[in-house]
Amino acid sequence: MDATRSGRTIIGSVVFMDIVAYTKASDRRQLAMKTALNQTISEALDGMKEDDRIILDTGDGCAICFLGDPEDAMYIAGAIRAETMKLDGPSAQVLRIGINLGPLRVMSDLSGRPNVVGDGINVAQRVMSFAGEGEILVSRSYYEVVSCLSDDNKRMFQQLGVLRDKHVREHQVYSLNLAGPGGAEPVEIGGAPAERFAASELQRLRFAGARLAELIGPLAAVITERALTHSIGYDAAIDQMAAAIVDPGDKAAFVQIAKAPLAGARTIGELARTGQDSSATPPRAILGAAFDPAALAAIERHFTDHMGPLAPLLVAKQKAQCATLDELTARLADLIEKPEARARFLTAVARRATAG
């Protein structure tokens, strides 16, 4: 756990899940189900930095607290649910899942292990309590933030209405369908990826996944695996991966590069570096480049003055789409609704740049 977060109240996303009818199962079956769930969660989180999430065991399930990109919560939840649906025998299980975004206080328990308390995790549990078997429900606060990040995200949610928990607290709840409106949730297509893709296609898809990570961050690993599992054909897999890219220009460049003939290059990574295919417009080479930490921190501080505790999440999201600090500043300014506040933000950033 990041020591700078310990003892602080932050805004984070919580995935709260439990195994349906877990307490009615025998001890041997409970052990098999929890072992399988723990393994599934570990694989879903593989590649994500430990400082970006905290896992709490709840007995009949778990709570995963995400301290970074809020989109991680819904995609990881979907990946875990999809994998558990494949289990059979004693480990077979059905999950119900609730997701919330809210205040979390990060602290250490009596054994020195990281722990999380606060309304953010309490609401996630109550939203989960409304879910049916195999269902993912989210709170209004989570929906409002994630749906603003892209139009594709907005189409994944359906409002269910206001529900009241056992404490007589009302919650506006949304159902999450990762396939979008009217679409069935993705199911695994028969056969392992190696049976449906040529070796050269698998290699290109892996390099495309690395390119995707430059654009959207660690979530790319989950999306790449989903594309390998749920797509028939190389082009369909690339289209599924591209759907996670918010910026239309980056999305078009990603698809064009990924689907372009290799023209003598051995890998898609080599093609992107050398530009051997003159018909392809390569994505901006310096996307994801390390910005000056002091300048970036100053921009985030000024942005927080206008956007509050959600500012770090918005900065991280926009940073992944920008090649320069000037571009980042402009994108953030567009998110500030009031013209006078927007002007103050731009003035503060410019003054700091001039002084630096």
N, C-alpha and C positions, 0 to 999 in steps of 0.2 A: 504493500500500500504506500502511496506517495505520502511522505511525512508532512508535506505542506498542506494536505487535505485533512489530516487527522484533527478532530475537534472542531472543524468548520462545518457550517451549514451550506450546502451547495444544491444546485438544481440538477437532478439526474433522472434517468428513466429506469423503471423497475419492471422486470418480467416476473410475475408470481405464478407458479404452476403447482398443481398437485395431481396425483394419480387417482383417478376415479375408483371408488370402492377399495382403496388400499387397505383400510382398517379391517375389512371383512375377509381379507385373504389370510392364508396360513402364514406362519413365520417363515417357512422355506420360500413360499411364493413372494412374500414381501422382500426378502433378501435378494431374490432373483430380479425383481422389478427395480429395486433401488440401484442395484449394481449396474443393470443395463442403462438406466436413466443417467447415472453418474458418468458412464462411459460415453453416452451420446452427447451430454453437455460438454464434456472435456474435448471431444472431437469438434463440436460446433464452435468452441471458443479458441481452438488451436490457431495460433498466429496473432491473436489479439493481445496487446500488452496487458500484463497483470494490473498495472496501475489504472487501467481504464475500466475495470469491473471488479465487483466484489460478489462472491457467492455465499449465500446463507442457506444452510440445511434446515428445512422445516419439518423433518420427519417423513411426512407423506408426499413430499415434493421439495421445492427449493425456491428461493428468490434470487434473481440475478440483477444486480444493480449496475447500470451502465453510467459511467461518469463522463463520457465523451459524446460522440455523435448519437442523437436520439434514434436515428434510423436503424442503428445496430440492433436495438431492442426487438423491432418487429421482424427483421429478417432472421435473427438468431432464433427467436421464438418459433417462426415458421419452419426453420431447418430442424429444430429439435422435435417439433410435432411430427414432421414428415418422417424422420428416422424412427421414432418410436412406433409409428403406425406399421412399420415393416417387421417389428418384433413378433415372435410367435413362441409357443410353448410356455413354460413357467414365467418367462420375462415379459410376455405380452401385456400391454397396458394401453390405457386411453388417458390422455391428459385434458385438463381444462386450464385455460391460461388467461390471465388478466395483465394489462400493461398500463402503467401510469407514469406521468412526468410530474415531479413535484419536489419539495424540499426534503433533503436527506442530511442527517448529521452523521458524519463519519467519525468513528471512534474505535478504541480497542477494547475487547472484552477482558475478563479476568485472566484469561490465558495469554493475552497479548495478541490475539488474532484480530484481524479487522472486522468490525461490525458496523451495521447501519441501523439507525432508528429515525423516526420522523413520519410526518403525514404522507410523504411520498410513498413509503412502503405500505402503510396502513391502507391507503386508498387502492393500491394495486391489489391487495388481498381481497378487498371488498368487491372490486370490479370482477375479479376472478370468480367470486362466489356466485355471480349471476350467469356465468358461462355454462353452456351445456357440454356434453361429452364431445371432445375433439374441437371445441370452439375457442377462438381467440377474440376477446373483447378488450376495448381500450377506453380510457377515460377521455373526457372532453379536453382536458389540458394537453394530453398527449396528441390527440387528433389535431387540435388547433395549431400546434407547432409543426408537426410532421407534414400535415397537409399543405402548409405554406412553403415547404421546401421544393415541391415539384407538383405539377398537374397530375403526373402519374400516381403519386402518392395519394392525392385527394380521391382519385377514382377507386382506390382500394377499400374505402370505408363506406359503411352504410349506417345511418343513424337509427338506433333502436328506440330511443326515447329516454325518459327519466325514470330511473328505478330507485327504490328505497331499500336501504340495507336494514339489518336487525337493530341498528342503533338509531333508526328513523332519520338517517342522513340520506339526502337525495343525490343521485349521481346520474349525469347525462352520459349514456353509454353508446359506443359505436362498435359494430362488428367489423373485423378485419378479414378481407379476402385478398390474399396476395396475388391472385390471378386477375383482379380487376372486376368491374361490374359485369354480371351475367356470365362470368367465366368460372369454370370449375377449378378448385384448388389443384395445383400441379400434382400429378401422380408419377411414380417412377415408370419409365418405359422399359419393357423387358430387355434383358441383356446388359452386361457391363459396358461402360464406355468403350473399352477396347474392342468390343464386338460390333459397335455401331459406327466407330470412327476409324479411319486409316491412321497408321502410326504418325504420318506427317501431319494429319489434321489435329491429332491430340497434341503434338508438339506446338503447332501454331496456336491452338486454343490456350495452352499454358502461357505462351508469350503474350497473347492477347489479354490474359488475366493479369499479367504483370503491368501491361500498359493501362488496364482498367484501374489497378491499384494506384497509379500515379494521379488518376483523375478523381477517384472517390474515396481512397483510403483503404483500410484493412477489410472493410465489408466486401471488397472485390473477391476475396478468397471464397466467401460463402456463395456469392452470386455465380462465380465461375463453376463451382461444384454443382450448383443447381442446374446450370446450363448443360453440363456434361450428363447429368442424371435425367433431365426431363426433356431433352431436345432430340429430334430426329434430324440428323444432317448438320453439317458444319455451319451453313449460312443461318439456320434457325438458332443455333447456339449463340452465334455472334449477335443476332438480333435481340435475343433474350438478355445478353450481357449489356448491350448498348442501352436497353431500356432504363438502366440504373443511372445513366449519365444525364444530368439536368441541363447543362448548357447545350443548345442545339448545334452550335458550331463544333464543339468537342465531340458530340455524338456522331455527327456526320463524318468528321475526320476519322474517328475511331472505326466506324463501319467501313469506310473507304479503304483505309490501310489494311484492316483485318481481312477484307474480302478480295483485295487486289492480288493478281497473279504474282508469284514470288519473283519472277523475272531474273532467275539465277541466284537469288539470295537463298540461303539455307533456312532461315527462320524469319518470322515476322518481325522479330526484334532487329535483325540485321537490316531488313527492308526499311524499317522506320528510321534507323540510324543513317543509312547511306542514301536514302531517297532514290533507289534504283528505278522505281516505277514513277516516271515523270507525270503520269496521269493522276497520281494520288497527291492529295494535299496533306502533308504530315501534321499531326497535332502539335501545338506549341511545345517546343523542346524543353522549355524551362518551367513548364507547369510543375508545381510541387517543389520547386527549388527552395532552398532554405533562405528565408528572409532574415534580415538583420533582427536579432531577438529584441534589442532595445527599441527599435522603431516599431516592430510589430506589437510589443507590449504597450507602447504609447498609444497606438491606434486603437487597440482593444480597450484601453482605459478611457479614452475619449468617447468611444462608441458606447461603453457601459453607462456613461453619464446620461445617455438618451434612451437606451434600450433596456437597462436594468439587468437582472441576473441571467437573462437568455442571451446576452451579448456574446459570451465566449463560444456558445454553440453556433451562433450565426457567423462569427468570425472564422471559426474552423471550417464551416461549410463553404463559405465564399473563398477562403484561402486556397482550397483545393482546386478552384476554377481559375485562379489568377496567375499571371506570369510576372507581374510587378506590383510593388506596393502602391503605386499610383492607381493601378486598375482595381486593386483591393479596396482602396479608399473610396473610389467612385462607386463601386458596387454596394459598399456599406452605406454610403450616403443615400443611395436610392431607396434603402430600406427605412429611412427616417421620414416619417409622414409629413411633419410640419416643416414648411420651407425655412422658417427662422431657425429652428433647431438644426436642420440640415446645414444651413450656412455656418452656424456656430461650430459644428463638428468639423467642417472643411477648413474653417479658419484656424481652429486649434491644431489640427494635423499639420497644416502649412506652416504655422508659427513654430511648431516643434521641429519640422524638417529644416527650416531656415536656421534655427538656433543650433541644430546639430551639425 
